[in-house]
Amino acid sequence: MSHSNRISKHLGLHQTHQGQIHIDYLTIPETYPKDLFSASPQLIREDLDKYKTNLIPLIIRPVTTPEGETAYEVVFGKEIVEFARELGIHQLWASRIELEDEEVLTFQERCKSILQINSKDDGSYSQKSERSNLVDQDSQSAMKLFSELQKSLNDQNKVIINFLEKIFQELDDLKRKFSELQQDISKETKTNPNPQKQKSVRINSYKSAKNLAKSVPRLELKEAEKIIQEIKQGRKFKSIDELKAIALSGRWDEVSISFG
């Protein structure tokens, strides 16, 4: 699964697509609301018969069948599918949207609100021309609405996905660097399985500046002499910071200093 698909699934982003689909792939669920229909289903049938395609949008969602195959469930536009089957129309235009089961009813209620679908057909339109104009207006408004909805969702999704893909890429880079570091450590361990232990230096017991300079890496003889002079005068060093204040050249962190 790509980064984009994983991000979309995790965030619950609704991917939308538009195109033609064969009618055999469409199913109408038993839970389809009875009051979710157009103001004049008969006009839908007449337009299908005349234009051989649907003018009012059909909304579907992908579902998985018990056999594990992909089918498409009708979310809005049941009458379009039913009339198309009666008329022998095999291809329909549809907007596909990714919806979970619990989101379907809310989406259908939203469709009714947006499209101002009435639950009853009162038959108040006596003139066919008036009814046709109404359907045309509804169709154009609906198609424009869904087109804008799809564009808005896709634009928002792209912004979020692009941002999160950069994070995924940075994480991949960190994983790669960490893996390379582990390999380097493994190689170093194989090359030098018994690294040299830090040398123990009982600093306050030293009496020879030469011996001290040999015991501490990079320690200059002049600075070693200063430390020995302080010890001979009765000073007892208690911290590495005291030694560094006198002898900056020494690699004090590379030896084990004892102040006893």
N, C-alpha and C positions, 0 to 999 in steps of 0.2 A: 504494500500500500504506500502511495506517495505521501510526502510531507503534507501536501495540500489536502488530500483526502482525509488523512488522519486528523489534521487541524480542524477541518470542517465538521467531521463527525464528533470530535471532542467538544467543540463549541456549539453544536446544534445549529449550524448555519444552514439555511434552506437554499440548496442549489436548484436553479430553475432553468428549463430548456424549452424550446418551441420547435415544432416540426410535425411531419405527418407520421401516423402510426396505422398499422393494419388493424382492422376492427376485431380480428380473431384474438388479438392479444389483450383485449379489453374485457374486464369483468365488472359487474355491478353488484356491490355487496348487499346483503340483506339488511344491513343497518342504514342504508341510504335513506335520508329523511323524506317522508312522503310529501311534505310541504315545500320541498326545494325544487320548484319548477318555474319555467318562464311564464309571463303573463298570457302568452298565447302559443301553446305547444303546436297548434295546428299550423301556424305561420312558419314555425321551424321546419315542419314537414314539407310545406310548400316550397320553402327556399332550398331545402335539400334536393327536392325533386327537380327544381328549376336549374340550380347551379351545380348540382352533383358534388357539393362539398358544403361544409358548415360555415356559416357566417358568424354565428354566436360561438364564443370560445368554449372549448371542452377542456376541463382540468382533470389531470390524472396524477397518480402517484405510483411508484414502483413497489411491488410487494413480492414476497417469496412464497411460492406454493408449497404444499406439504411434500411434494416431490423434490423440492429444492430448486425449482426453476423460477425465473423471473416473469411475473405478469404485471399488468397495469390496472389498477383499480380506479374506477370513475369516482372522482370527488365532487364534480359539478358537471352537469350536462347529460344526465341519464336519458332524457328524451331524444337527444341528438343521436345517441348510440342505437336506441330502439328503432327510431324511424329509419336510420341508415341501414339497419339490417333488413327492415321491411322492403326498402327500395333497392337492395342489392349493392349498396355503396361500400366499397372495401377499404378506402383510405379516408382518414379524418385528420383535420388539423387539431393539435392539442398542445396545451402548455403543461409540461411535466414539472412537478415540484416534489421535493423530498419532504415527506411528512411522516412522523411517528403515529402510531395508532391513536394515542391520546390527544393528538393535535388535530385530527380530522374534523371532529364536530365543531370545534372552535373556528376552524377555517371556513367551514360551510356556513356558519352563522355570520361570519364576516362577509362572505360572498352575498348573502341575502341583504345585508345592510348596505353594502357598497352599490350593488346593482338595483336596489329597491325592488326586490322580487316580492310579489304578493303571494300569499298562500292560497288565494282563490282567484279564479277567473270569472269576473262578474259579467262578461259578455257585453260590456257597454259599448264596444266599438262595432258599429253597424256597417261602416264603410271599409272595404278591403284596403283602399289606398291609405287611409288613416292608420290602419293596423300595420301596413307595410312600412310606412314612414317611421312609426314608433319602433318597430323591430330594427330597422336600419340604424336609427339613432342609438338604440341600446347596444347594437352590435359594435358600432364605431366607438362609442364611449367605453364599452367593456374592453375591446381590443387595445385601445389607447391606455386604459388604466392598467391592464395586465402587462403591457409592454413597459410602462414606466415602473411598475412594481418590480418586474424582472431586472431591469437595468439598475435600479436602486439597490436591490439585493446583491446583484453581481458585483457592483462597484464597491459596496461595503465589504463584501467577502474578499475581494482582491486586496484591498488595503490591509485588512487584518491578516490574511494569509501571507502576503508579502513580508509583513513585519515579523510574523512568527517564523517564517521560513529562514529569515536572517538569523534568528535565535537558534533554530535547529542547525544551521550551517556552522555557527560559532561553537555550538556544543560538539558537533562532529569534529571540528578542528581541534578542540580541547582534548577529545577522546584520542585523536590521532597523535597529538603531542605527548599525551600521557603514555600511550602505548609505546612510542619511540623512546621515552624516558625509561620505561620499564625494560625495554630491550637493551638500552645502554647500560643500565645497572646490572642486568643479567650478564652481559658481556664482561663488564668490569669485575664482577664476582668470579667468573670463570677464569679470567686472566690473572687475577690476584686474589685467590680464595682465602688467604690468611693475611689480611692487611696488618701493617705494623701497629702495635699498640702504642699509645702515648707514653713517652718516657716520664718517669716520676722524678721530680726535682724537689729535694728538701732544701728550700732556698736559704733558710736561716742557719743551716749547717755548713754552708760553703765557706772555704777560707782562701781558695785560689780563684782569681779572676779568669785564668785560662781555662780551668775546668768548667767554670760556670758558662763561659762563652761557648764551649763545646757542647754543653748540655741543652742550651736554648738556641733553636734555629735563628740564624741571622743576627744574633746578639753581637754587637761590636765590643771589642776588648776594652775600649775606653769606658763604655757604659757599664760593662761588667765590673771594672775596677771601682767605679763609683758605688755600686751596690755592695761590694766587699768592704769598702771603706766604711760605709754606713753600718754594716754588721759588726765590724771590729770596734766601732764606737759604741756598741751596745744596743743598736736598734734591732727590733724584731718586726719584720715585715708581716702584715696581716691580710693583705689583699693584693690582687693582681694590679689594681689601679695604682697602688703605691709604687709597684715596680715599673709600670708604664710611665709614670711621672718622671722617673729617673732615666729609664732606658726604653726609648720609643722604638729602637731598631729591632728588639727581640720579638719573635713570634710566640708570645706567652700563651696564646690559646691553643698552641699545638703541643704543649707539654702539660703534664699533670703536676700542678704546683702544690706542695705540702708546706704549711706554715708552722708545723709542730716543732 
